[in-house]
Amino acid sequence: SVLQEGGPKSEPEITRLSDTRVAWGELVAVDSALNHGKLELAAQLVSQWPSSYQSPAHLLRLARLARYQKKPDVAVNLAEAAAYERTNRQSVVERVLSLLANDDIAGGANVAARFAEQLGSLKPWLQALLAAKASPGAAQRLIAGLELPGEAYPIGQRIVAARALAATRDARAEAYVQQLAELNRDNPDLLATKLVK
């Protein structure tokens, strides 16, 4: 599934998913393209969306695409617009990652603190990822005793944990990243760990 494993990898399969007759197909297709680093395909798919597609779910995909395209300021604006409409775990995570990409560590930390309830068990992983810029050692202590998110967790949450492990130079990082790379080798967030082989 897209949530657990990242969705289909082949472009024809992803394109078929985007058929308007498939329930939520346009979102699932873009998620799959983004999960597997197919940014040109993702951009092509979102360019076909009608201008009326401005729901938080659509804005989140646009924010993530912009972040992967190295347009962090655009990503921040889109993620904020999505979160304004609906604040849930996914919208908070994308907002924090967009702020991090824009080098706004304080802004990301503020969002993570304000919406701790929505983040739940993901909060310390995001906090460690943010804190690692200033002090990898102190950040590592935030997650040292935490159990690694397993297969029951959505792939996006596991990749956030992988980024935190890599950023804090945790000894578990390499093995965990390789495990996730079996599913999503070309995921831009996973590639950001610089541990994918």
C-alpha positions in Angstrom: 0.0 0.0 0.0 1.0 3.6 -0.4 0.9 4.2 3.4 2.9 1.2 4.4 5.2 0.6 1.5 5.2 3.7 -0.7 2.9 2.5 -3.5 3.7 1.3 -7.0 7.0 2.2 -8.5 6.5 1.9 -12.2 5.4 5.0 -14.1 2.6 3.3 -16.0 1.1 1.9 -12.8 1.3 5.3 -11.1 -0.3 7.0 -14.1 -3.1 4.5 -14.1 -3.8 5.3 -10.5 -4.3 9.0 -11.4 -7.5 8.1 -13.3 -10.3 10.3 -12.0 -12.5 7.2 -11.8 -10.2 5.8 -9.1 -11.3 7.1 -5.6 -8.6 9.5 -4.4 -6.5 8.3 -7.3 -5.0 11.7 -8.0 -3.6 11.9 -4.5 -2.4 8.3 -4.3 -0.7 8.6 -7.7 1.2 11.7 -6.6 2.1 10.2 -3.3 3.6 7.1 -5.1 5.5 9.3 -7.5 6.9 11.4 -4.6 7.7 8.3 -2.5 9.8 6.9 -5.3 11.6 10.2 -6.3 9.8 10.5 -9.6 9.5 14.3 -9.4 8.9 15.0 -13.1 6.0 12.6 -13.1 4.6 14.1 -9.8 4.9 17.6 -11.4 3.1 16.4 -14.5 0.3 14.8 -12.5 -0.3 17.9 -10.3 -0.2 20.1 -13.4 -3.3 18.2 -14.6 -5.3 19.0 -11.4 -8.2 21.5 -11.9 -7.7 24.8 -10.2 -10.4 23.8 -7.8 -8.1 21.2 -6.2 -7.2 23.4 -3.2 -8.1 21.0 -0.3 -5.5 20.5 2.5 -4.8 17.1 1.0 -3.9 18.6 -2.3 -1.9 21.4 -0.8 0.2 19.0 1.2 1.3 17.1 -1.9 2.1 20.4 -3.6 4.2 21.4 -0.5 6.1 18.2 -0.5 6.8 18.4 -4.2 8.1 22.0 -3.8 10.3 20.9 -0.9 11.8 18.1 -3.0 12.3 20.5 -5.9 14.4 22.7 -3.6 11.8 25.4 -3.4 11.6 25.6 0.5 9.9 29.0 0.6 7.1 27.8 -1.7 6.9 24.6 0.4 6.5 26.5 3.6 3.7 28.7 2.2 1.8 25.7 0.9 2.3 23.6 4.1 1.0 26.5 6.2 -2.0 26.9 4.0 -2.8 23.1 4.3 -2.3 23.2 8.1 -4.5 26.3 8.4 -7.4 24.3 6.9 -6.8 21.0 8.7 -4.2 20.4 11.4 -3.4 16.7 11.6 -0.2 14.7 12.0 0.6 14.7 8.3 0.1 18.5 7.9 2.3 19.3 11.0 5.1 17.0 9.8 5.2 18.5 6.3 5.1 22.0 7.9 8.1 21.2 10.1 10.0 19.5 7.3 9.4 22.5 5.0 10.6 24.9 7.7 13.7 22.7 8.3 14.4 22.8 4.5 14.1 26.6 4.7 16.7 26.6 7.6 14.0 27.9 10.0 14.9 25.6 12.9 13.2 27.8 15.5 10.0 28.0 13.4 10.0 24.2 13.0 10.6 23.7 16.7 7.8 26.1 17.6 5.3 24.2 15.3 6.4 20.8 16.7 5.9 22.1 20.3 2.5 23.7 19.5 1.1 20.6 17.9 2.7 18.0 20.1 -0.7 16.3 20.6 -1.1 15.8 16.8 2.4 14.5 16.4 2.1 11.9 19.2 5.0 9.4 19.2 6.6 11.2 16.2 7.4 14.3 18.2 10.8 13.3 19.7 12.0 12.1 16.2 11.1 15.5 14.7 12.6 17.3 17.7 15.9 15.4 17.3 16.0 16.1 13.6 15.6 19.8 14.2 18.1 19.9 17.1 20.7 17.9 15.2 21.7 21.0 13.2 23.0 22.7 16.3 24.1 19.7 18.4 23.9 16.1 17.1 25.0 14.7 20.5 22.3 16.4 22.5 19.7 15.6 19.7 20.8 11.9 19.8 19.9 11.7 23.5 16.3 12.6 22.7 15.9 9.4 20.7 18.5 7.1 22.2 16.0 5.1 24.3 13.2 5.0 21.7 12.1 1.9 20.0 12.4 2.2 16.2 9.0 2.5 14.4 8.2 -0.8 12.8 6.2 -2.0 9.8 2.9 -1.1 11.5 3.8 2.6 11.1 3.3 4.5 7.8 6.4 4.7 5.7 6.5 8.5 6.0 6.8 8.3 9.7 9.5 5.7 9.5 11.4 7.9 7.1 11.2 10.8 9.5 12.8 8.5 12.2 15.5 7.4 9.7 16.3 11.1 9.0 16.6 11.7 12.7 18.8 8.7 13.3 21.1 9.7 10.5 21.2 13.4 11.5 22.1 12.5 15.1 24.7 9.8 14.0 22.8 7.2 15.9 24.4 3.7 15.7 21.1 2.3 14.5 20.9 4.6 11.5 22.5 2.7 8.7 20.7 -0.6 9.2 17.3 1.1 9.6 17.9 3.2 6.4 18.8 0.1 4.4 15.7 -1.6 5.6 13.6 1.3 4.3 15.6 1.6 1.1 14.3 -1.9 0.1 10.9 -0.3 -0.3 11.7 3.3 -1.2 15.3 3.5 -2.4 14.8 6.8 -4.4 12.7 8.6 -1.8 14.2 12.1 -1.5 13.8 12.2 2.3 15.6 8.8 2.6 18.3 9.9 0.2 18.9 13.0 2.4 20.3 10.6 5.1 23.2 10.0 2.7 23.2 6.4 3.9 21.3 4.7 1.1 23.6 2.2 -0.7 
